[in-house]
Amino acid sequence: MDAWGSLVDCPFEHQFDDCLKKFEIVWSPWSMFVDYVNQTWIIPHKEKFVKAWRNKVMHLGNTTTNRYENCHFLLGFRN
C-alpha cells in the first residue's frame, strides 16, 4: 500500500508519472487490479484526490465538505 500512498500524496504533477509507474510495477502481479484502478480512478478522477492537483485550489486546510466531521476532527473528537 506504500505505492498507493506515494501516488496519492505525489506533491507535483511532473512526479506523478513516476509514482504511477512505481504503483504499476509493485502491483503488476495483480494486473486486473491495476487496470481497475487506472480505468476507474486514476484516469478520470486524479485531479480530485491526488495532492499534485488538489493543492491548486485554496482550501485553507479544509479537505472535506462535511463541516460537522471536520469540526470534530479539529477538536479532537474521533470515534
C-alpha positions in Angstrom: 0.0 0.0 0.0 3.0 2.3 0.2 3.0 2.7 -3.6 -0.7 3.8 -3.4 0.2 6.3 -0.7 3.1 7.7 -2.7 0.8 8.0 -5.7 -2.0 9.8 -3.9 0.4 12.1 -2.0 2.5 12.9 -5.0 3.2 16.6 -4.5 4.0 17.7 -8.1 2.5 16.9 -11.5 5.9 16.2 -13.0 6.4 13.4 -10.4 3.0 11.8 -11.0 4.0 9.6 -13.9 7.0 8.2 -11.9 4.7 7.5 -8.9 2.1 5.9 -11.2 4.8 3.6 -12.8 6.0 2.6 -9.3 2.5 1.7 -8.4 2.0 -0.3 -11.6 5.3 -2.2 -11.0 4.5 -3.0 -7.4 1.0 -4.2 -8.2 1.9 -5.9 -11.6 1.2 -9.4 -10.3 -2.4 -8.3 -10.0 -2.9 -6.7 -13.4 -6.7 -6.7 -13.2 -6.4 -4.6 -10.1 -4.0 -2.2 -11.8 -6.4 -1.9 -14.8 -9.3 -1.3 -12.5 -7.5 1.5 -10.5 -6.3 3.1 -13.7 -9.6 3.0 -15.6 -11.9 3.7 -12.7 -9.9 6.2 -10.5 -6.7 7.4 -11.9 -7.6 8.4 -15.5 -11.0 10.0 -14.8 -10.5 11.4 -11.3 -6.9 12.0 -10.5 -7.4 15.8 -10.2 -9.9 15.2 -7.4 -7.7 13.2 -5.0 -4.0 13.3 -6.0 -2.2 16.0 -3.9 -0.5 17.5 -7.0 -3.8 18.7 -8.4 -5.8 19.0 -5.1 -3.4 21.6 -3.7 -4.0 24.0 -6.6 -7.3 25.1 -5.1 -7.3 27.3 -2.0 -8.9 25.1 0.7 -7.4 26.6 3.8 -6.8 23.2 5.3 -10.4 22.1 4.8 -10.3 18.9 2.8 -13.8 17.7 3.5 -17.2 19.0 2.6 -18.7 17.7 5.7 -18.5 20.6 8.2 -19.6 18.5 11.2 -17.0 15.8 10.7 -14.3 18.4 10.0 -15.1 20.3 13.2 -15.0 17.1 15.3 -11.6 16.3 13.8 -10.2 19.7 14.5 -11.4 19.5 18.1 -10.0 16.0 18.6 -13.3 14.1 18.9 -12.7 10.9 17.0 -14.8 7.8 17.1 
